[in-house]
Amino acid sequence: MKRPIILLAALLPLTLAAQIITEPLQGELPKGGIVYYLPQTGLHVSVTQRTIVETPGEFARYAQHCLGIKEVITQQSTRREIVGVQATAFTQPDPSQRYCIQALRPVYSEKAKTIAPMPQIKVATTPEGLLRAVNMEPTATWPTKSCPEASSCPQTQAAGCEKAPVGAPLTQEMQLAGSTLRMAELAAKQIFSLRETRLALIQGEVENMPSDGAGLALMLQQLDETEKAYTELFTGSRRESCQTIRFDIVPEKGLGRQVVFRFSSQKGAVGKDDLSGRPVYLSLSPRSNAPLTQVRDSFMVERPTKKTPARMEALPVGLYYYQPVQTAFSIVDAEQTYFEGQCCFAQEGDLLFLEAASDIKVELDPATGAILKR
């Protein structure tokens, strides 16, 4: 009976060495454990919309009689349209991919009559808890740009948006007019007078001509603005303003199309749960080739089935990480494509793991969860 026991004790140091293991963390943090997250990639989608407000003029029904204009605005209306869409990537911890790193103390060695010291684990994470390195100094800077093809979204008022002009000044004669028709006729007379003054300035037939070209240009500009204000009393006005609204979306793995926001001409860009507008989607194309090759001693995380034994779950895990893939995406609706880009969505990659070992030394990309260096 003694001989088998002695042989077993001699084999223990050879078969059970100190190991660093990682386990999915669902409950409380085990004593002495170090928590880290794998990343998930999302998009900041910025929608720039133009609001167009049309207001009928006070003298709209007299436009043809006084000025010979037929095309006028007759009803108050407000509509919105999409000017542009931009997308930039962001990275955040994935609460469903939370892991705990622990070190297993080596068992008692009968041959050495000692217990090896507890292995020291040096883990570097970002302030958010994303894993950067294990047992080595990280060299890559953080944060990193995970979506270089997507340009920054505009934060200021978009070009081409008009400022509301000053209304047409009403003369004393117009204010004392006894009817709307008479007021319209006086406003039309004022328009013709402004046109004659402009023509006289251009031809140099004004007694007090501006002394330089800048003064002349300023006077012509003021005449144009005043004439426009009077003309809008007949034709109506059209005003535009721009606004940028941001929506955040984190694509779910396996879903090729997801609603980012909805849009209607009345409300503009609204949340995806507001069914008053048509849906605008984030569409992911089929995965392309992985930019990084799989490490030789990595294993794919898979659930056991009737045909596949539970070998993977029984194997001690040293470190979980992602094998990222470059994914093309677009923001579209049923009518057009608003934005196209490429990005490494971390959660779209394959979840792999290294086998438990005492000498794990790796550096990871916090933005994609991929191994950068070993």
WOMO-V192520 format. One record per backbone hydrogen bond with DSSP energy under -0.5 kcal/mol. CO is the residue of the C=O (numbers start at 1). NH is the residue of the N-H. If there is no record, write none. Layout:
# WOMO-V192520
CO:NH
CO:NH
This chain:
# WOMO-V192520
1:5
2:6
3:7
4:8
5:9
6:10
7:11
8:12
9:13
9:110
11:14
11:15
12:16
15:17
16:107
19:21
19:104
20:357
21:102
23:100
24:26
30:33
34:101
36:99
37:131
38:94
40:92
42:90
43:45
43:249
44:46
44:88
45:47
45:247
46:48
46:86
47:49
47:245
48:83
48:84
49:243
50:52
50:81
51:53
51:241
52:54
52:79
53:239
54:77
55:237
57:60
59:62
60:63
62:66
63:67
63:68
63:69
64:68
70:72
72:74
73:57
77:54
79:52
81:50
84:48
86:46
88:44
90:42
92:40
93:95
94:97
97:38
98:25
99:36
100:23
101:34
102:21
103:105
104:19
108:110
109:113
109:114
114:109
114:116
120:122
121:123
122:135
124:132
124:133
126:129
129:37
130:126
132:364
133:124
134:362
144:146
146:344
147:150
149:151
158:161
169:171
171:175
172:176
174:177
179:183
180:184
181:185
182:186
183:187
184:188
185:189
186:190
187:191
188:192
189:193
190:194
191:195
192:196
193:197
194:198
195:199
196:200
197:201
198:202
199:203
200:204
200:205
201:204
207:209
212:216
213:217
214:218
215:219
216:220
217:221
218:222
219:223
220:224
221:225
222:226
223:227
224:228
225:229
226:230
227:231
228:232
230:233
231:234
231:235
232:236
233:59
235:73
237:55
239:53
241:51
243:49
245:47
247:45
249:43
249:251
252:255
254:256
256:284
258:282
261:280
262:270
263:278
264:268
265:80
268:264
270:262
271:274
273:275
274:277
278:263
280:260
280:261
281:283
281:332
282:258
282:284
283:330
289:326
295:298
297:355
299:353
300:302
307:309
308:305
309:311
309:312
310:314
311:315
316:356
317:22
319:354
321:352
322:324
323:350
324:292
325:327
325:345
326:288
327:343
328:285
329:341
330:283
330:332
331:338
331:339
332:281
336:333
336:338
338:85
339:331
341:329
342:149
343:327
343:345
344:346
345:348
345:349
346:349
350:323
350:352
351:301
352:321
353:299
354:318
354:319
357:20
362:134
363:372
363:373
364:366
365:368
365:369
369:322
370:365
373:363
